[in-house]
Amino acid sequence: MAKRLYVGNIPYSVTDEQLSDMFTPYGAINEVYVVTDRFSGQAKGFAFVELADDAQADEAIRALNGTSMSGRTLVVSEARQRDSAPRGAARSGGRSDQARW
């Protein structure tokens, strides 16, 4: 089964290919996705890497978490599931059908 990893504190100049090269020694990679700003295209400093095998993904976490890339200390961990609430949703507990003035 595949495991998705969060890779944080990456340099803003990093590419999908560079991350792929970094994780390839730990196993087959299904996907690499560097998160970018939708307007500027600038990387946001984090990415997701999906490895095909859970054990290999766990090994990559142990080996790469806390290592340095271009002077930045990487944070590598298992990615959490996304929150199902839409971004910007009201969190006050109020009814959504009431007008807010």
C-alpha positions in Angstrom: 0.0 0.0 0.0 1.2 3.5 -0.8 2.1 6.0 1.9 2.0 9.8 1.4 4.8 11.8 3.1 4.9 15.5 4.0 8.2 17.2 3.3 8.4 20.6 5.0 10.9 23.4 5.2 12.2 22.8 1.7 14.1 25.5 -0.2 11.8 27.6 -2.4 13.9 26.7 -5.4 13.5 22.9 -5.1 11.9 21.0 -8.0 9.9 17.8 -8.3 12.9 16.1 -9.9 15.2 17.0 -7.0 12.8 15.6 -4.4 12.4 12.5 -6.6 16.1 12.0 -6.7 16.3 12.4 -2.9 13.6 9.8 -2.2 14.4 7.3 -5.0 17.0 5.4 -2.8 14.2 4.4 -0.4 11.8 2.9 -2.9 9.5 3.3 -5.9 7.9 6.7 -6.0 4.3 7.1 -7.1 4.1 10.9 -7.0 6.1 14.0 -6.1 4.2 17.3 -5.7 5.9 20.6 -4.7 3.1 22.9 -3.5 3.2 26.3 -5.2 1.3 29.6 -4.9 -1.5 29.5 -7.5 -0.9 33.2 -8.5 2.9 33.6 -8.5 3.9 30.0 -9.1 6.5 30.3 -6.3 7.0 27.2 -4.2 5.5 27.5 -0.7 8.3 25.6 1.1 6.6 22.2 1.4 5.8 19.2 -0.8 4.2 15.7 -0.7 5.9 12.5 -1.8 4.1 9.2 -2.2 6.1 6.0 -1.9 4.7 2.7 -3.1 5.6 0.7 0.0 4.8 1.7 3.6 8.0 0.1 5.0 10.1 2.0 2.6 8.3 5.2 3.4 8.9 4.7 7.1 12.6 4.2 6.3 12.7 7.4 4.3 11.2 9.3 7.2 13.8 7.9 9.6 16.6 8.7 7.2 15.6 12.1 5.9 13.8 13.9 8.8 16.2 16.5 10.2 18.7 16.4 7.4 19.8 19.5 5.6 19.0 20.7 2.1 20.5 24.0 0.9 21.0 25.1 4.5 17.4 24.2 5.6 16.5 21.5 8.0 13.9 19.2 6.4 10.8 18.0 8.2 9.7 14.6 6.8 6.7 12.9 8.3 3.6 10.9 7.3 1.1 13.3 5.7 -2.2 13.8 7.6 -5.5 13.5 5.9 -7.0 16.8 4.7 -9.7 18.4 6.7 -13.0 17.9 4.9 -14.3 21.4 5.8 -13.9 23.9 2.9 -11.3 26.6 3.5 -12.7 29.8 5.0 -15.8 28.0 6.4 -17.4 29.6 9.4 -16.1 28.0 12.6 -18.3 30.0 15.0 -21.0 27.3 15.1 -23.6 29.6 13.6 -26.1 28.6 11.1 -25.0 28.9 7.5 -28.4 30.1 6.3 -28.3 33.3 8.5 -27.1 36.5 7.0 -24.1 38.0 8.6 -23.9 41.7 8.7 
